């Protein structure tokens, strides 16, 4: 990248399965919003897949002048060929004024997508489902708060969200706001089931550490229910007496049989069978880092008062740093990859080690028959070894498609 400090966070493609009606649509450009700088990069991955090149930069000044938006985050391609990007605030870092940016197929700024007066309370991720004429977006917090690190007082001060925003698709009118309350503090990633005929999906609540199912009612309103709760662990030597799991990412396998989520602080990745979406069943769990791994100054306290820590294996003689953060799954559901950087200000606060040693990618082999997760001992990408590193790795994409790129219509 030509600049330092963009904070490249989430990524998307210029086209996906939504564009199936356009024979000229080509999954060529990777869309890279810079969460802090406000720039949006278009990267050509097709001319030379082994040496992607910069195609275009959308500057924050143009975005702000035409839409008032800043802090771009999630991007999804649309059937029209346009791209939709969630923006988490205004240029001053206030949550008020956040909304959705429309780019055309050549990355020119078009407009805001949401109608005037229909901006969400807070912004983060979103997913749309055309068959049900619905888009749902989630809530992180005000950029002026989260960009400085996490302060629990900011939650009490109302600088973080706990809501889902239900929009009429594609008109951009807010139909409903769902208040998740204390069960849904910091609802981040959201996914519908891949089957476009299913009117249900999940959202991961980071701070509450709950997996929440949302679903459509017969009167066209939407409701929610908590289907998994990760209990906080009593701990010693940490900043709080209890440590939440902090569910920062999850995804659904392409066949809608399993979902996977991470606990960034506890350090485990879980696999659940969701063939009955209302009743997920735990089928796999593996510890690949976290604050409570052996050798850490922090210890969990059991019900009997004894302390314990988790065994975390090494790969190729190297210890696993931080906790599992972003995950990506192969189309066949058999290879799950995980990175360990959340956001640099939060990394520095919770896992300062990776600021010096960099992050990494690991591979987990998945049993798609009975369920189960096994760490692959032969795969380890160490971003501490990068020539311009150490680097912090976040979201991953497969060039040919993965389990979070495409929205089926």
N, C-alpha and C positions, 0 to 999 in steps of 0.2 A: 504494500500500500504506500502511496506517496506521503502519507502523514502518520504521525505517531499520536496515540491517545484517542483513536476513534471509538474504542471499546466495541469491536465487532462482536455481536452477541448472537442473535438468531439469523437464520438464512432462509431463502426460498428460491424457487425457480420462476423464470419468466413465463413458462407454460407447463401444464400438467394435464391430467386426464380430463379436467373440466373443459379443455379446448378440443375435445375429440371430434367436434363438428368442423374443425378448421384443418384441412389437409396440410396447410403451410406451417402450422404450429410446430415449434421445435424447442425441445428442452435444451437450450443453448446457454442461456445466461443465468449465472448464479447471482441472486440479489442479496447484497450485504448491507443492511442498515448499520450505521455507526451510532450506537445508542447515546453516547456522550457528545460526539462532535456534531451529530445531526446530518452528516453526509449519508448518501445512499450510493453504493457502488454497484455497477453492473460488470460482472466478470465473464469474459468469453471462455467457456470451458470446452468448446468444440473444435476450434481451429487447431489447437494443439493440446489435447487433454492432459498431457504430462507437464505442460507449461502454460497454465491459464494466464490470460492477459486482461488488462484493464480496458474495458470498452467505453465506459462513461461514468462520470461522477455527477450526481445531483447534489447541488450545494444547499446547505441549510438556509442561506439567505433567500434563495428562490422559494423554498418550501414555506418559510415563515411569511414572506411577503404575499404569497398567493393564498395561503390557507390559515396562517397563524399557528401552525403546528410545529412541534419540535420533538426531539427524543424518539426517533423512529425505532420500532422494535420488530414485530412479526410481519412477514409478507406472505401473501397467498396470491396465486394467479387466478384469473377469472375466465369464464368461458368466452368473454368478449375479446380476450387478448390483453386487457388491462391488468394491472396489478394493484392490489389493495394492501396498504401498510398501516398498521396501528401505530399511533404516535402518543407518547405517554404524558405530554404536557405542552405548555407554551414555552417560548424561548427563555422565560425567567425561571422555569422549573416548577411552575404551579401545576397541580393536577387539573384544575379548572381550565378548560380550553383544550383538553386532550380530545382525540378523535381519530378519524381514519382518512388517510391520504390516497387519492387515486393517481396512479401513473399510467400513461398510455404504453403501447407495446414497444416504444423506443425510449422509454424512461423520461418522457416529458411530464412535468407536473400539470395535472388537469384541474383538480379541485378537491375539496373535502367530499367524502362519500356520505357521511351522516348529515341529515337535514339540520338546518339551523335550530338550535335549542334542543337537539337530540343527542348531544355528546354524552359519553358515559361519565360516571362519577370518577372512576380511575381507569387507566388502560393497562393492558398487557397483551394477552394472547386472544385469538378468536378463531372460530370455525364456522363455516356456513354449510347449510344443507338445503339445496334448491327445491327438492321435492316437498319439503315442509315450509318453504318460503321463509326460512329463519336463519339468522346469524346470531351467535351467542359470543359475547366477549367477557373477559375476566378482569381482575383488579390486582395490581401490585401496589403502587403507592406514588406519592408525589416525587418527581425527580429530585427536587431540592432536599428531600429527606433521604431516599435510598442511595443517592450518588455519594453520600458522605459516609456510608456504612450503616449498619443496623442499630437503631436505638429503640428499645422496647417502649420507652415513653412516647415515641412518635406514633405508636399504635393507639395508645390512649388519647393522644392529641388529635386523632382523626386524620393522620397523614398517610395511612394505609387503608386498603379496601377490604371488603368482605362481601362483594356483590357480583352477581351475574347480570348482564345486560342483554335483553332479548330484543332483537331488531327484526323488522319486516324486511325480507330479502326479495328483490334487490333494492327496494326503495330507500332504505336507510332511515326509517322511522322507528323510534323506540316504542315497543309494545308493552314491555314489562320489565321491572327490576326485581330480582330475587335477592333478598337479604339473607345471607347464609349465617349471620350472627357469629357467635363464638365458635361454632362448628366449622366455619369456613373462613378463618382469617388468612389473608393473602392467598386467594385462589389464583393459581398461576396457569399451568398448562390445561388446555381443554381439547377433547377429541369426541366427535361423534363416532359411533361404530362405522366401519367402512361400508357396510351394506347400506346403500342409500334409501332402502325401504324401511329402515329401523329408525324410529324417532326417539332414540336414547343415546346417551354417552356418559362421559365421566369428566370430572375436573379434580385436580389435585390441590388440596389446600395445604400450603407450605407450613405456616406457623401452627395451625391446629393439627396438622399431620393426619388429616382425614382424606380418604377417597370418597367423593360424593358423586352419586348418580343423578343425572337430570333426565327428565322424561316429559313427554307431551300428554296433556289431559284431553278428555273428550270435548271440552269447550274451547280448545285451541290455546289455553294457557299452559304454562310450564311449571313443573314442581321439581323438588329435589329430595334426596334421602341420603344419609350417611351409610355407606356399605362396608367400609373398613376404617377402623380407628387404630392408629399406632400410638400406644401408650407412651407418655414421657418416662424416661428412666431417672430414678433417683441417683444423684452423682455426688462425688467428692471433688473438691479443688477447682470446680468450674465457676463461672460468673453467676450462675443460678443454681438453686438446689435441685432442680429438675431440668433435664435436657430433652427437648422435643426431637422427633426424628428428622423433621424438615423435609417434606416431600417436595422436591424442586422440579422433578420431571417424571413423566410416565408416557407410555405409548401402548398401542393396541396392535396385536399381530394382524396381518393382512386378512387372515381368515376369521377374525373376530373370536377366536377361541381363548386367547390369553391376553392379559395385560401385565405390564411390568412397571414397577416404580422404584425410585431410589429414596433412601433416607440419608441426606447429605451429612448430617451430624452423627447419627448412629453408625453409618458406614455400610449398610447392607442394601442389596438389591433383591426385590421379591418378584416372584412369578405367581399369578393367580389364574385359575381357569374361570372364564366368565361366560360359559355356554348358557348358564342361567344368570343374566346380567344383574338380577336383584341380589344374588347370593354368591359372590366370588369365593372361590376355594383356594387356599394357599397350596401351591404345588412345588415351589422351589424358593430357596433363600440362600444367599451367599454373602459373606462379609469380605469387602474389598477395600477397606480403609476405615476412615472415621476417627472421631476424637477419642474413642474408647478402645482402640486397638492396643495390644500388649506393647509396653514401652512408653505409652502416653502418660503424662502426669495426671490425667483424669481417670477416675474409676467409677464404675456403676456399683450401686448398692442393692443387694438382693433383699427379699422380704425377711430373710433370717439375719440381716445386718452384715453379712459378709460381703466383701467387695470382689468384683470380677472385671475382667477385660476380655476382648474378643481376639481370637486367633486370626491373623490376616497373613496369608502366604506372601512370599516374595516371588518375583518373576525375573528370571535370568540374573539372580543375585541382587536385585534391587527391591527396596521396600516400596509399598504402595502408599502414596502421599495423599493427604486430604481425604475427602469422601467422594463416592460416586455422585455425579451431578447431572450431566446430560447423557441420554442413551439413544441409540439408534439400532434398528433391527433389520436384518436382511429380509428380502421378499419371501424367502422360503421359511423364515422364522427360526432358523437354526443358529444364527450368529448374532449375538447381542454385543454391541460395543458401548463402552462407557468412558467419558472424560471426567475431570474432577475440578474444573474451575467454574464457579458460579458467576461472579462479577468481581472485578479486581478490588474494589473497595471492601467487599465482603470477604473475599479471599484473604486479604491483608489482615482483617479482623479475626477471622476464625481459624485460618490455616496459613499463618505467615511463612511457613516453611516453603510453600510453593512459589512465593514471590522470589525466593532465592534459587530454588532448584527446578522451577517450572512444573508444568502438569504433564499428564500422560494419557494415552489411550490404551485400554485393555480390551480383550475379547473374552466373552463368556459363551461357552458352547451350551446350546439349549436342547433338552430332550422334549421334542414336540409330540411324543406319543403319551408317555405317562406324566410328563412334567419333570423338571429338575434343571439345575444350573451348575456348571462346572467351569472353573477358571482355566483358560487355555494357557499352558506354560510357555508356549512358543511365540506368543504375540505380545509385543510391548513397544509402543512408540513413545519415546522419551523427549518431551519438548524442552527439557533442560539442556539437551545437546544441540539445539538449533543454533546455526551460526550467529544469528542476531538475538538469541535467547538470553535468559530463559523466557519461554513464551507460555501463555495461558490458553489452553484449548477448551472450547465450549461446545458449540453444536456441530454435528457431523451430517454429511449428505452422501448418498450413493449417486453416482452419475446417472445410472439407469433407473433410478426410482427407489424409494424406501417406504417405510411404514408411516411416515408423517408428512410426505410431500403432496400426496394426491387426494383430492376430494372427488368422490364418485357422484355422478349425477344421473 
